[in-house]
Amino acid sequence: MDKRFVSGGFTLIELMVVVAMLAILSTLAAPALSGMVNSMRLTTAVNSLFTSFLLARSEAIKRNARAVVCKSASGDACITTGGWEQGWIVFHDANNNARRDAGEVIVSREHALQSPVNLTGNQPLASYVSYTPMGQTAYASGAFQAGTLTVCLVSSEPQMARQIVISSTGRPRTVRTTVAKCPL
């Protein structure tokens, strides 16, 4: 009687070919995956800050009082140094001074963004954005406030970036742009 053995496994050569193919495919896919992750970081940062501006605007209208979005590394007080990537808070500004004082309610708090995201505002929006009870932006002094915040990945090369543009009516909008470089 002739007994034959049937093997159900793979040979060493077949396994090595599969491993080599996986190495080649992962090498080709890594840059695309990195680009996708960086794009998602930008989108997340823009959406988070954009939502905070909408929240502050609606809070100012709802409370019939000033609401402010300001940079905050601690999540409790406004700061004037560094970029918005350190984090920010939305608060009800009862005394209209654009600084969070004791007793002023924090409506929302966002923690620091993941590196290498850089988020900077031009001069009018460098430290805070203040909404009046009419939903418009204005400095604590009452002067007109509008400007642009740019979100990009830290690099010395040209790249795609996103911007949040706040108009004189207080309405934010997002745009895609290209920046020459994105310093830290």
Order of alpha helices (4+ residues) and beta strands (2+ residues): alpha-beta-beta-beta-beta-beta-beta-beta-beta
